[in-house]
Amino acid sequence: MKKRLRRKKYIGEFQEFGWYVTLVLKSDEPPKESPLWEPLMEQVDALDLLMGGSLVSFFVQPVVRMTKEQTQDRQLQLQQWLSQRPEVAQATSSALTDAWYGPFPQ
């Protein structure tokens, strides 16, 4: 397949990766009132990531296209940061998945 089509279809060297994060918070506050919200947004921005979903379940991917290894490094950095937060009882990250073609959980 020609390079132009691989780029257009986000395959081969143009593949983009992301992962799912699920949090269990220690408090019973509504997620939007959680003190974790603003620091999480700042950390996501600092790591040049995009985030979509709610505070307790969201999808994350890099703003710019990165290799699989670079994306795994960002995933590890975010996971470590979440594990150190006092508001978080448990943080789990899924394996990397293709951001365009999935597989996506139901």
C-alpha positions in Angstrom: 0.0 0.0 0.0 1.3 3.5 -0.8 2.5 5.7 1.9 -0.2 8.3 1.3 -2.9 5.6 1.9 -1.2 4.3 5.0 -1.1 7.8 6.4 -4.8 8.4 5.5 -5.9 5.1 7.1 -3.6 5.4 10.1 -1.9 2.0 9.5 1.7 0.8 9.4 4.1 3.5 10.6 1.2 5.9 11.0 -0.7 3.8 13.5 -1.7 5.6 16.7 -2.0 4.0 20.1 -4.0 4.8 23.3 -5.2 3.0 26.4 -8.0 3.0 28.9 -7.7 4.0 32.5 -10.1 3.0 35.3 -9.9 4.6 38.7 -11.4 3.7 42.1 -11.5 6.8 44.3 -11.2 6.7 48.0 -14.0 9.2 48.6 -17.7 9.0 47.7 -17.8 12.6 46.3 -19.2 13.0 42.8 -16.3 12.8 40.3 -16.6 16.4 39.1 -16.2 17.7 42.7 -13.1 15.5 43.4 -9.9 17.3 44.2 -8.2 15.0 41.7 -9.8 16.6 38.7 -7.6 19.7 38.2 -4.3 18.0 39.0 -5.2 15.2 36.6 -5.9 17.7 33.8 -2.6 19.5 34.5 -0.7 16.1 34.4 -2.4 15.1 31.2 -1.4 18.4 29.6 2.2 18.1 30.9 2.5 14.7 29.3 1.0 16.0 26.0 -1.9 13.6 26.2 -5.6 13.8 25.2 -8.2 12.4 27.5 -11.8 11.5 26.9 -14.4 10.1 29.3 -15.2 10.6 32.9 -12.9 10.9 35.9 -13.3 7.2 36.8 -13.1 5.7 33.3 -11.3 7.4 30.4 -9.3 6.8 27.2 -5.9 8.5 26.8 -3.7 9.0 23.7 -0.8 11.2 22.9 -1.5 14.5 21.2 1.2 13.9 18.5 1.9 10.5 16.9 4.5 8.5 18.8 6.0 5.1 18.4 4.5 2.2 20.5 7.5 2.4 22.9 7.1 6.2 23.4 3.4 5.7 24.1 4.2 3.0 26.6 6.6 5.3 28.4 3.8 8.0 28.7 1.4 5.3 29.9 3.9 4.3 32.6 4.4 7.9 33.7 0.7 8.6 34.0 0.1 5.3 35.9 2.9 6.1 38.4 1.5 9.6 38.9 -2.0 8.2 39.5 -0.7 5.5 41.9 1.0 8.2 44.1 -2.2 10.3 44.4 -3.9 10.1 47.9 -7.4 10.4 46.3 -6.9 7.2 44.3 -7.5 3.8 45.8 -6.8 1.9 42.7 -5.7 2.8 39.1 -5.6 0.3 36.3 -4.5 0.8 32.7 -5.4 -1.4 29.8 -2.9 -2.7 27.3 -2.2 -0.3 24.4 -4.8 -0.4 21.7 -5.1 1.0 18.2 -6.7 4.4 18.7 -8.5 4.3 15.4 -9.5 0.6 14.9 -9.7 -0.8 18.4 -10.6 -3.2 19.9 -12.8 -1.1 22.1 -14.7 -2.3 25.2 -18.4 -2.4 25.0 
